[in-house]
Amino acid sequence: MKEDKEALIGEERRLKRLKMIIDLASALLWQSDLTLSDAQKLVADARERAMELFPDKGETFDLIYGSRFRRLLAEKYHLQ
């Protein structure tokens, strides 16, 4: 029972950290004057950090956050 609670607390911490990473990357994309190349690197770095927190969840990241980042990049850099 104690192990389950500790596992849940650990999961919640990782989720909070992931949210912070995604929010920070999104804010930087909108608010800074990054080149497209640097912006794409920022997205790749955010994905890498997410994989450190949740190994083997790359597909889930791409489904949930990939479209969000693609939309941000398309809007800011006028991509099709």
Protein Blocks (a to p, Z undefined) as FASTA:
>chain_A
ZZmmmmmmmmmmmmmmmmmmmmmmmmmmmmpccdfklmmmmmmmmmmmmmmmmghilmmm
mmmmmmmmmmmmmmmnopZZ
